[in-house]
Each structure stands twice: as structure tokens, then as C-alpha cells.
Amino acid sequence: MPMLERLSFTRQFVVLSFAILVVGMATIGIWISSAVEQAVLNRTAGVTALYVDSFVSPVVQDLSDQGELSPTQRADLGGLLTDTPLGEQIVSFKVWSPEGEIIYSPNTELVGQTFAMDGHLLDAFGGEVISEISDLSEDENEYERSKWETLIETYAPLRSAGS
């Protein structure tokens, strides 16, 4: 580097130290950002799984026997999100059948629609709790896409009593 050769050793040291400092700061910034994002996703997944197990699962216990929700169950699910602190934090909420049909959603236009069972939805039916930052590009997110660009999307399995 002919430009560095014209500088004194002290100035060369300052220039190279500055470059190393900038690269180090960028690397640490990217690493911390990733760690914070992962921590938020893990916390969201845990809180959502606890919420589903505590509040949603008891309401839908007989869903596996009946295959659909009664009007009382729909009202109970709606009450979980209406005028509650948790309801202020949740943008959308869906209960899916193993066949990919939306059984419950506050957006009634979605109820009865069927979507492909793949990705994280399939993982949730396998028992996993998954959270990700979603760009809402999936077909089932049409309603959410019209209002938001990205959301934290969480898939949590519903478990029947004793399982």
C-alpha cells in the first residue's frame, strides 16, 4: 500500500488500529443484535406455549372428538383476546386442524380455509414450539400482510388432557 508507506509509523499504526476497531465493532454489533433477536424469539415462544397450555388448550379439549368448535368455545376463545392485556399484544390467533384447516380465527373469513401443512405448522403438530420473525409471505397471512410488514409468528401445539 503505497499510501501507507508515505505515513509515519505512528500514523500507520493509528490508521490500521482504526480499521481493526471498526471491523471489530461491526462484528460485535452484528453478534449482539443476533443474540438479542434470538432471546426475544425464545421468550416469545416460551410465553406463547405457556399461554396456549394454560388458556387455549382447556377451551378446545373436546375438539379432537367433535372436529369443530361450539359457539360457546368460539366465544371463550374470542374472550381471551378481547379487552385483555394479552389481547393487546397478539395481532392474530389461529387454531388449525391436522389437515391444515383453520378452525378458529378472530378473522372469520379465514375459518374453514385450508392451507398446506408444511414448515413450522407441521413442526407444531409434531409437538415443537417455534417462533420466527415472519415476512408474512405465506398465503394464510393475507390479513396480517395488509396491516403489517413483519411480525413475530409463533406456532405452539395444543395438547389434549393427559398427553
C-alpha positions in Angstrom: 0.0 0.0 0.0 1.9 3.0 -1.3 -0.3 5.5 0.6 0.5 3.9 4.0 4.2 3.9 3.2 4.2 7.7 3.0 2.8 8.0 6.5 4.9 7.8 9.6 4.9 4.6 11.7 2.7 6.3 14.2 0.1 7.3 11.7 0.2 3.9 10.1 -0.5 2.4 13.5 -3.4 4.8 14.0 -5.0 4.0 10.6 -4.6 0.3 11.0 -5.9 0.4 14.6 -8.9 2.4 13.4 -9.7 -0.1 10.7 -9.4 -3.0 13.1 -11.6 -1.2 15.6 -14.3 -0.5 13.0 -14.3 -4.2 11.9 -14.4 -5.4 15.5 -17.3 -3.1 16.4 -19.3 -4.1 13.4 -18.7 -7.8 14.2 -19.7 -7.4 17.8 -22.7 -5.3 16.9 -24.0 -8.0 14.5 -23.4 -10.7 17.1 -25.2 -8.8 19.8 -28.1 -8.0 17.5 -28.4 -11.6 16.6 -28.3 -12.7 20.3 -30.9 -10.2 21.3 -33.2 -11.3 18.4 -32.8 -14.9 19.4 -33.5 -14.1 23.1 -36.7 -12.3 22.1 -37.9 -15.1 19.9 -37.1 -17.7 22.6 -39.0 -15.7 25.3 -41.9 -15.2 22.9 -42.1 -18.9 22.2 -42.0 -19.8 25.8 -44.7 -17.3 26.8 -46.9 -18.3 23.9 -46.5 -22.0 24.8 -47.4 -21.3 28.4 -50.4 -19.2 27.3 -51.7 -21.9 24.9 -51.3 -24.7 27.5 -52.9 -22.6 30.3 -55.8 -20.8 28.5 -56.4 -22.2 25.0 -56.0 -26.0 25.5 -58.7 -26.2 28.2 -61.2 -24.5 25.9 -60.6 -26.8 22.9 -60.2 -30.1 24.8 -63.1 -31.8 23.0 -62.0 -30.6 19.6 -60.4 -33.9 18.8 -63.8 -35.7 19.4 -66.1 -33.2 17.6 -63.8 -31.8 14.9 -65.2 -28.3 15.2 -65.7 -25.7 17.9 -69.1 -25.0 19.5 -70.4 -21.4 19.6 -69.5 -21.3 23.3 -65.9 -22.4 22.6 -65.6 -19.7 19.9 -66.9 -17.1 22.3 -64.5 -18.3 25.0 -61.5 -18.1 22.6 -62.6 -14.6 21.5 -62.8 -13.5 25.1 -59.2 -14.4 25.7 -58.2 -11.7 23.2 -60.9 -9.1 23.7 -60.1 -6.2 26.1 -57.3 -8.1 27.8 -53.6 -7.1 28.3 -52.6 -10.2 26.3 -55.1 -9.4 23.5 -53.3 -6.0 23.1 -50.1 -7.9 22.4 -51.5 -10.5 20.0 -52.1 -9.4 16.4 -53.6 -12.7 15.1 -54.6 -16.0 16.6 -55.5 -19.2 14.7 -56.4 -22.7 15.7 -55.5 -25.3 13.0 -56.7 -28.8 12.3 -54.1 -31.5 11.5 -55.4 -31.3 7.9 -54.4 -27.6 7.5 -57.9 -26.1 8.0 -58.3 -23.0 10.1 -60.8 -24.0 12.8 -60.7 -20.7 14.7 -59.6 -17.1 14.0 -60.9 -13.8 15.1 -60.9 -13.0 11.4 -64.0 -15.1 10.5 -63.1 -15.0 6.8 -60.3 -17.4 7.4 -62.3 -20.0 9.3 -62.8 -23.1 7.1 -60.0 -22.3 4.7 -57.4 -24.9 4.2 -53.7 -24.3 3.6 -50.6 -26.5 3.0 -49.3 -28.3 6.0 -45.6 -27.6 5.8 -42.8 -25.8 7.6 -43.4 -24.6 11.1 -47.0 -25.5 11.1 -46.1 -29.2 10.6 -43.4 -28.9 13.3 -46.0 -27.6 15.7 -48.2 -30.6 15.0 -45.1 -32.7 15.8 -45.0 -31.1 19.3 -42.5 -28.3 18.8 -42.9 -24.7 19.8 -41.4 -22.4 17.1 -41.1 -18.6 16.9 -39.7 -16.7 14.0 -39.7 -13.2 12.5 -42.1 -13.6 9.6 -42.3 -11.5 6.5 -45.9 -12.7 6.2 -45.4 -14.1 2.7 -47.4 -17.3 3.4 -50.9 -17.4 1.9 -52.6 -17.8 5.3 -51.1 -14.4 6.4 -53.0 -12.3 3.8 -55.0 -10.5 6.5 -51.9 -9.7 8.6 -49.9 -8.7 5.5 -52.4 -6.0 4.7 -51.6 -4.2 8.1 -48.0 -5.1 9.0 -44.8 -5.8 7.2 -43.3 -8.2 9.7 -44.4 -9.9 12.9 -43.1 -12.5 15.3 -45.0 -15.6 14.4 -45.3 -18.4 16.9 -46.6 -22.0 16.4 -47.5 -23.8 19.5 -49.1 -27.3 19.7 -52.4 -27.8 21.5 -52.2 -30.8 23.8 -55.2 -32.9 25.0 -55.5 -33.6 28.7 -53.2 -36.3 29.9 -50.8 -36.1 26.9 
